[in-house]
Amino acid sequence: MIKAGIIGTGVGLKHFEAINNYRGSRVVCILEKNQKRISKLKKKIKNVDFLNSEKKFFNRKDINFISIASYDEYHFSQIVKAAERKSNILVEKPICLNFKELQKINSLIRRKKVNFTSNLVLRKNSLFENLRKKLKKNNIYYIEANYFWGRKEKLFKWRSKTKQYSLTLGAAIHMLDLVCWFLNSRPISVFSKSSNKVTNRTKFKKFSFATYLFTFPNNVLVKISADGVCIHPHFHTVKIYEKDQTFISDISGQFHIKKINKKLNIKKMNFEYPDKKNRKNLIRGFIDSILDGKSIQPSIKSLIDLTTACLFADKSLNEKKELKIKYLK
Ligand SMILES: NC(=O)c1ccc[n+]([C@@H]2O[C@H](COP(=O)([O-])OP(=O)(O)OC[C@H]3O[C@@H](n4cnc5c(N)ncnc54)[C@H](O)[C@@H]3O)[C@@H](O)[C@H]2O)c1
């Protein structure tokens, strides 16, 4: 039986909804450092212990599942503490913020043999699941995937204070994961460019827009962008170009383009998007895998590779050149 502890009550409340009462699971305690938030939540959520001491949280003997939805800078140390006590671990993206932390997570999770995954929710989106089924992977030559955040104001809260905050690890990571999952593959190299034109006079001191060109095996080119400042609805645009067909999903709609008898045929598709109701299925899928002893998706290997590729994308920004991505063993 899953007995969970959750850290953080922003998106962490979505974790609560996904876990509590699912296949007999229970959320036993919640760690939240904001006392005001605790007082409010206590009125709504009963039968859960609210804590503000990390030490007390990690000493709890009655939890076997730790769900980490704290700010990015805490993920690494909290993963280490959860792995040391051999809990099942679900962590929000990104799993960590630098190469040193990534190496440690890679060796620790494997050594402790704990169940581990990260909340890459787009994999459970009905549109993207259906697109994935329709693709002829070997015919793809180009993919464009853009993360339009459309919530610029969020950059000025905790993200402005997080020293190593990166829009690559915060936003582009979702699109790169989607592409790796579509292609069942990982990029060979990356060349990135960034801009802070819209935010340079604000307290957000990092880049607020970036674009990345990834080369995948078989010369598949992938252009990703992470746009933290756009005047655009929150949206994940995907365009997939194959030898014989094209798929486009953007704010104007979803289209499947083919040539039939030498004539261009543009068919509208109507898959669910943004499909928020299915987001909790990633966490529930993780619980299913633990309870049924099945393989975990996204796997630790795919998460380590994904984070490596994102860290190389940021390294390319600093070094201003295309870099071959060196993956961890
Ligand atoms: N998977 C997704 O699509 C998705 C969506 C949103 C956010 N996130 C991730 O979730 C994390 C939290 O973001 P958010 O949007 O929920 O932020 P938020 O500001 O809305 O909420 C975070 C809450 O966690 C608490 N908190 C932070 N660090 C803590 C710590 N060390 N101990 C105890 N409490 C802590 C804060 O007080 C706050 O109440 C980030 O890592 C973010 O990248 C992921």
The ligand as an ORCA input file, in Angstrom:
! r2SCAN-3c Opt
* xyz 0 1
  N       5.211     18.992    -14.442
  C       4.723     20.172    -14.696
  O       4.101     20.391    -15.728
  C       4.929     21.296    -13.695
  C       4.030     22.362    -13.632
  C       4.254     23.366    -12.691
  C       5.357     23.312    -11.845
  N       6.221     22.255    -11.937
  C       7.372     22.166    -11.029
  O       6.895     22.055     -9.696
  C       7.793     22.697     -8.796
  C       7.013     23.698     -7.946
  O       6.464     24.677     -8.785
  P       5.032     25.326     -8.459
  O       4.528     25.879     -9.734
  O       4.190     24.353     -7.718
  O       5.471     26.504     -7.488
  P       4.530     27.277     -6.435
  O       5.257     28.483     -6.024
  O       3.135     27.429     -6.986
  O       4.386     26.279     -5.194
  C       5.491     25.717     -4.565
  C       5.154     25.495     -3.092
  O       6.162     24.664     -2.538
  C       6.631     25.233     -1.312
  N       8.046     24.851     -1.189
  C       9.036     25.140     -2.067
  N      10.201     24.594     -1.667
  C       9.933     23.947     -0.509
  C      10.717     23.186      0.388
  N      12.043     22.982      0.179
  N      10.124     22.668      1.486
  C       8.813     22.876      1.728
  N       7.993     23.583      0.901
  C       8.553     24.106     -0.208
  C       6.439     26.733     -1.442
  O       6.300     27.353     -0.190
  C       5.143     26.794     -2.270
  O       4.012     26.803     -1.430
  C       8.883     23.321     -9.644
  O      10.010     22.466     -9.645
  C       8.288     23.383    -11.038
  O       9.259     23.265    -12.064
  C       6.016     21.271    -12.833
*
